[in-house]
Amino acid sequence: MKKLYTYIGRYWYGYLFAVFSMVTAIVLDMLYPKITQQIVDDVIIGGKLELLTKLLVGIVIVGIGRSIFGYCKEFTFDVLASKIGSAMRKDLFDHIQSLSMGYFEDTNTGELMARVKDDVDKIWNAMGYVGMLVIEVIIHVSMVLYCMFSLNWKLAFVPLATMILCGTVAIIMERKLDKIYEDISEENAVLTTVAEENLAGVRTVKAFAREKHEIEKFLSHNNRYYELNVSQAKVLTKYYPLFSFVGKVLPVCSTILGGIFVMNGEMTLGALVAFVEYSRNCTWPMEMLGWLTNDVSSAVASYKKIRKIYAEQPKIKNDEHPKVLDEIRGEICFDHAGFVMDGQKILQDINVTVPAGKTLGIMGATGSGKSSIVNLLQRFYDVTDGAVKIDGVDVRNMDVHQLRSNIAVVLQDVFLFSDTIEENIKMGQRKELQMEAVRLAAEDAKARGFIEKMDEQYETVIGERGVGLSGGQKQRISIARALAKHGPILVLDDSTSALDMETEHEIQQTLNALRDTTKIIIAHRISAVRHADEIIYLADGKIAERGTHEELLAKKGLYYDTYMAQYGALAMSSASAGEPAPAACC
């Protein structure tokens, strides 16, 4: 993770200007009591009226200068904080994108959203307005104390002791707030996750009439979030009145004690007036201490949360010197590949080769490891035994970007972005793909018909995750997205499950026409894999059967049982009538 000083270092010149403007503004603030001292001592008491005009002009100049440099200070801090916050959010998002799939399976989406948005915002605030005030308080207090000691060192010990007391209380308060803010940050992430899940799954919630249960679950976390914020408020209300009380009492004490010094001839009346003005300048930093401690503690807690994400490193990384192929033909080889996750064997001794341009069908019961084969091929995970090779090169030695950019995948869980249909199809080649190619891909995926019936056609904005489209329509857009990519390898993971038999048959014809594309088709339907050059049937993570459609039927094993479960009655009725078996099943 980049340290905060790294971001600040990018804009050191800007911060230097901001601090210069701040110091200049504070110096001008310090001049005002000095001018007031002269007005009292030299004009009112000394009778030097000729000085009054100059002194009043000085007050005006001080006011104008204070306004100009104060504006420069605040504007510069705001701009720099915005740049740093934007850069931090980009870097954090880039890091999250680099993490391996395993991390996302163990981490809630809401937590990551809270880190990217809320926690970066708090650090952004600390680098801007809050940070500016912290620096200003330190410089301001230092200058005020210097001016007070120059006026009367004995009397100056009163505000000095007061400031030490307030600083000690602020440290105690910060330590108490630190743990509370960590808990608030965690609960904010949980609350965001619950809200995000319920809004994304609102159809499921309503379909099962679970609104009341989900509201109660949300309220339980909302109440916890409320209780933590109340705890924060209790700490603030316990200590903050001290800062406010001291800020009000200090000028009064300074006036009373200073009056004694004036009567004893140890101070002039003008010096006392100036000292009281300086003591008033001490009050706002002390009153700000509680609020600043509150915001700084919040930013520190957020920084710790972000560091935890940066502590996570991707398990899937490019080799130190990755091999970049001039061209990927598409030959795939699972060389006795095995995969173990969390101590559980997912795949064992998968040994199969798919020549370039050929088709492999994969079938098996749920949980048999079919989708894990795709994860290993795309290197979302690495094999624990054997190897996965493309064109004879171990995927672990290949450039990850080249590997994945040459594999077009239609996943079982279709995900469409909240964007136009055109942009969803172009995702594989957003910059290069022309509109005609988009239409052709939609035609091949049998999606062009329903798309062009819409009012906006390809400019139709799809709802979040494809809301408003049927399951079959979402699958066809997802297939069009993969076909438009024109990768040498095409993987379809149960991608036609929501389609009717006729549409599926038409898409199968399109896939059969892709002679130069290596295809891996994972399916539960016999009709999806029957034309494959080879079919493997997985059971308990192993290849239980392999062969062509006809060979597997002849074995009368697991594949045959699946065939009979899907088409047995239809095939038997056709056979008893003396008719050939239906095309859908043979």
N, C-alpha and C positions, 0 to 999 in steps of 0.2 A: 504493500500500500504506500502511495506517496504521502509523505509527511505534510502537515499543514504548511510548514515553512517553505516547502517546495512550491506550493501554489502561490504563497505570498511572494516568494523570490521572483516569480515571473513578472510581477508588477511592482517591484521594489521602488521604481522611480515614481510610480503613482502614489504609493504609500508615503514616500519621502515628501512629495508635494503636499499630501493631505496632512501629514504631521507638521510640516512647516507652516501651513495655513492655520492649523490648530494652535501651535505655539504663538504665532503672531496674534491671533485673536485673543488668547489668554493674556499675553503681555499687554494688549490694549485694555483688557478688563482690569489689569492691575494698575494701569495709569489713572483710571477714573477716580479711585479714592485719593490718589496723590494730588490730583487737581482739586478735589473737594477740600483737602487739607490746606492747600494754598488759598483757596477762596475764604475759608474760615480764618486762618491765621494772618494772612497778608491783606486781604480785602476787608473783611468784616471787622476783625480786631485791629489790624495794622493800619486800616484806612487807605490802602493803596488802590484807589478806584481805577487807576489807569490800567491795572492788570486784569480787571474784570472781563473786558472785551476779549483779550487774548485767551483767557482761561475758558470762557464760554465757547469761543471758536474751537478750542482744544477739545472740549466735551463733544461738540458736533463731529469733529474729525474722528475722534475715538469711536463714536457711535457708527459712523459710516464705514470706517475701516473694519470695525467688529462685524458688521453685517456682511461685508464683501468676503472677508476671510472665513467667516462662519459658514457662508453659503458654499464656498470652494471646498471647505473641509467636508461638509456633509454630502455634497454631491459626489465628490471623489470617492469617499468611503462607500457610498451606495453603488456606484458604478463598478468599483473593484470587487465588492462583495458579490455582485451579480455575476461577474465574470468567473470568480472563483467557485461560486455555487454551481454555475452551469458546467464548469470543467469537472468539478467533483462528481456531479450527477452523471455526466457522460462517462467518466472513468469507472465509476461504480457499476454502471449499466454494462459497459464493455467487459468488466471483470465477471459479472454475473453471467453474461453470454458465453464466456470462455469456460465456465464450469461444466463438469461432466453431468450426464443424465442422472447418475446416482444421487447427486446433491439435490436435484429438484424433486426427486421422489421422496426425500426425507424432509423437505422444507415447504412450508405453506406459502402460497402465492401472496396472501395478505401480508405476511411478514416482510417479504421482499418489497412489496409496494410501499409499506410503511418506511422501510429503510431508504428507498430511492427517493421518496417524496418528503415525508415529514422530518426524518432525521437529517437529511441534507439541508432542508429549510432551516432547521435550528442552528446548524453550523454556519450556514449562509448568514443568518441573523447575527451570530457571534462575530463573524468576520466583517460585518458591516456596522450597523447602528450601535449594537451593544459593545462590540470591540472598540469602536470609536469613543464611546462614553467611558469605558474602563481606562483607556489611555488618557483621556481628557481629565478624568478624576485624579489620576496619579500626578500628571503635570500641573494641573490646577492647584491641587492641595500643596504640592511642593513649593510653588511660587507664592501662594498665599502665606504659607508658614514663613518663608524667607522675608516677605514684606512685613509680617507681624513682628518677627524677631528684630528687624531693622528699626521698627517703631518703638518697641518696648519688650526686651527679651524676657522680663519677669512675667508680664501679662500674657505673653505668647505661650507660656507653658500650660495655660488653661485649655485653649483649643487643641494643643498638641496631645494632652492627656485624654481629652475627649475623643479625638480621632483614633488614638491607640485602642481605647475601649470599644469604639464602634467597629474597628477592624477585627478585633478579637471575636466579637459577637458574630460578625459576618463569616469568619472562618468556621465557627461552631455551627452556624446555620447551614453553610454550604455542605458540611459533612453529613448533616441530618438529611438535607435535600437530595444528596447524591444517590442514596439507596432508593429513595422514593421515586426519583426520576427514572432509574433503571426499571423499576416495576411498572411505572406508567408507560414507558416505551414498549415493554413486553406486552402489556395488556392492550395497548393501542394496536399492535400487530395482530393479536388474537381477534380483537374486535373487527378489524379490517378484513381478516380472513373469513370470519363468520358472515359478515355482510356481503362480501364478494361471492362466497359460495351460494348463499341464498338467492342473491339477485341473478347469478348465472344459472341456477337450477330452479328458477321460479315456476317453470312448467311442472317439474316433478313435485315440487311442494304442493302446488294446487291440485295436481292429479291425485295425490294421496291425502288431500284435505289436512295437511300438516301445518297450516298457517299458525295455529295457536302454539304448537310445540316449538316451531322455529322462532316465533316472537319471544317465547319464554327463554329460549336459549340465548337469543340476542340480548334480552333484558338482563340476564344473569351476568353477562360480560360487561354490559353497559353499567350495571350497578357497581361492579368491581372497579371499573374505570372511574366512576363517580366517587367511590370511597377513597381511591388513591389520590384523586385531585383534592378531596376534602382534607386528607392528611397533609398534603402540600400546603393547603390554605392555613391549616392549624399551625404549622411550623412558621409560616410567614407572619401570621397575626400574633404569634408569641413573641417574635423578635422585632418585627418591623416597627411597632410603636416606639421602641427605644430610640431608633434612628430619628423618627419624626420629633419625639420629645426633646432630644438633645439639640436638634436643629433649631427648635424654637427657643430653648433656654439659653443657648450659647451667646447670642447677641445681647440678651438681657444681663447675663453675668458679666460679659465684657464691658457693658456700659456702666454697671455698678462699680466693679473693681477699677475700671479705667477712670471713673469719676474721682475715686480716692487718690489715684496717682496724679490726676490733674490738680486736685486741691493741695496735694503735698508738693506740687511744683516739679514732679518727675515727668510729666507729659504736658504738651500743649493741648488746648481744646481741639485744634484742627487735627492733631495726631490721633486723639481719641475718636473723632468723627471718622477718620480714615480707618482706624482699627476696627470700629464697629461695622463699617462697610465690608472690610475683609472678613470679619466673622460671619457676616451674612453670606459671603461667598463660600464659606465653609459649610453652610447648612445644606445646600442642594447636593453636594457630593455625599454627605452622610445620609440624607434622605434617599438617595439613589442606590446606596449600598445594598439594601434589601432586594430591590428589584433586579439590580445587576447580578447579584449572587444567584438569584432565582434563574435568570436566563443563562448565565454561564454554566451553572450546574446542569441545566437541561441540555445544553450543547455538549458538555463533557460526556453525559450519559449516551447521547446519540452517537458521539464519536466512537465510544467503546463498542456500540452495536455494529457500526459500520466496519470497525477493525476486525470484528469476528467474521464478517463475510470475507474480507480480504485475507483472513487467515486460511480460508478454504482454498485449496489449490486444485486445478483440474487434474483428474487422474488420467485422462486421455490427452496426451500431448504429442506434438510433432517430434519425430526423431531429430536428433541434433543436426543431422545432415539428411533430410528427407529425400526420397527418390521421387523425382518428377518425371512421369512418362511423357514421351512426345505425343503419344496417342493411346487412348484406352480402347481396346478392341471389344472387351467385355467377357473374356473367359473367367469363370469363377470356379474356385476350388476350395472346398472345405476339407482340409487335410487332417483327418482324425481330430477334429476340433471338439473341445470340451469347454464347458462354462459352469463355474460354481459361483453362487452369490449368497452371501451371508451363511456360508456353511452348507448350503443346499445345492445339490447337483441339478442343474437345469438342463444341460445337454451333455451327452457322452458319446465320444467316438463317432462324430458325424463325418463321414467320409464320402464325399460326392463331388463330381466335377461337371460343370455345365459349360460346354464349348460355346464360343462366341456365336451369337445369333440363335442359339437353341433356347428351349423353354423347360424349366423345372417346375413341376407341380408339387406342393407340399400339403399334406392333409394330416389330420390327427385330432384327437379329442381336445377339449379345452384344457389348457395347462400342460400340454405335452411339449411345449418349447418352440412352437412354430414361429411366433413373433420374435423370439430371442435370436433366431437365425438372421433376421433382418437387422437386429441391433448389432450383432457381431459383424455383419457385412458392412454396415455404415460406420462401424467402429464407435458406436455409442458406448460399448463396453469392449474390453479386450478378452480374448480367449484365455482360459487358464491352462488348457492343454492343446497341443497341436497348433494349427495355424489356419488363417483364412487368407487366400491369395486371389489377386486379380491380375490376369495376364502374367502369372508366375511370380508376382511380387507380393510379399507379405504386406497386408494392409497396415501393419504396425510400422513399416518402413516407408510408407507412402506419405505424401503431403496430405493432411486431413482435408484441406479445402478442395484439392483436386479430386480426392476420393469421393467426397459427398456431392460435389457439383456435377459429377458424372453419373450419379445414381438418381433416377427419378422415382419417387416413392408415393404410393397412394396408401395412406395409413388406414387402419381399421377404424380409429376414432377420427372422423373427418373434422378438420378445423378450418374454418373460413374466417378471414379477417373482416372487420366492419369497414368495408370499402366497396368499390364498384366490382361488378363481376369481371370486368376487363382486367382490373388490377389484381384480382385474385388469381386469374388464369395466368397472367404475366409474371407471377412471382418468381418462377424459375429463371426467367430472362427478361427482367423488367425493362432494361434499357435497350436491348437488342430486338425484342420481339415486335413485329409489325402487326397491325390490326387484322390483316388478312390471315396471318398465321394463327391469331386468336380464334377467328371464325372457323378455320380449318380444324383446329384442335377441338373446338366445341362440337363441330360436325362429327368428328371421329368418336367423340365421347357420347354422342346422341343427346347432346345438351342444347344444340342450336335451336331446336324447335321451340322449347319452352322459354328460352332466353329471349328470342326475337318476338315472342308474343307479349312480352312485358312492355309497358309504356316507354321506359327509358332504355330498354334492351341491354346492351353491354355496359351502359352507364348506370344501371340500376344499383343502388347502394344496398348491400346485404346487411341485415341486422347483425348484432353481435353473435358470433359463433354460428352464423347462418340462420338466425331466427327468421321465420317467414317462408323458408323453403322446406320442402318435404325431404325425408331422408334420402330418397332416390335422387332428387335434384342436387342435393349437396354432394352425393357421391359422384355424380356425373361431372359436376364442376371440378371436383378434386381430381378425377381421371383426366379431364381436359388440361388441368394445370400440369400434370405429369407428362402427358403426351406433348404439350407445347415445349417442354424442356428439351426434347430430342436427345436425351442422354443415351449412351450406349448400353446402359443397364436400366431395366424397368422392373420395379418391385410392386406387386399389388397384394396387400395384406387384407384379405377378406373384403375387397373393395366393391363387390357387386352384391353384397348380402341384401341390400335394400331395393334391388332392381327386380322388375318382373322378368320372367324367363325369356320373353321375346327381346327385350332391350339387352339383357345379358348376352344373348346369342349374337346380336348385332355387334356388340362391343368385342366379343370373342373373335368375330371375323376380322375386326380392325386390328386386334392384337396379332392374329395369325399372319396378317399382311406385313408386319414389321419384321422383315427378314434379317436386318442387320442389327437388331436389338436383342440382347440377352434378357430373357424374362424369367422372373421368379414369381409364381402365382401361389399364394397361400389362400386356402379356401376350405369351407365346410361342404360346399356343394360339389358333387361329382362333375356336374356340367361345366364348372369353371376350370377344371384341370384335365379333363378327359383328352384334350388334344395335345397335351404336353409331351415333349420328347422322352421325358422320364418323370415318374411320380414316386415320391418317397412318402411313406406313412410313418409318422412318429408316434411312439408310445413310451411314456416315462422318460422322455428326453433322448431316446435312442431310435435309430432307424429300424423299425419292425419289419417293414416290407418295402420293396422297391421294384420298379419295372414300368412298362407301358400300361395304358388302360386295359387293354385286352389281356396282357400277361397277369395283371393283378386280379382281374376277374376270374381267370382260370385257376389261380391259387386258392380261391375261395377262403381267404383269410379275413383280416380286419377291413381291408378295402372293399372286399365283396360284401361283408356285413353292412358297411355304410351304404353301398350301392343298393342293397336289398331294402334297407330301412327307408331310403329316399324314393326308389323307383320300383321296388319289388312287386307291389300290387299291380302297377301299370304294365310292367314287363310280363308278369304271369298272365294277365288278362289278354295281352296281345298274343302271347304264345299259344294260349288255349283257343284263340280264334284263328290261329294259323297265319297271323300277320307278323311282319318284322317288328322287332323291338322299337320303341319310340326313339326318334332322333335325339330327344333331350337327354336320354340316358345311355345312348350307345353311339 
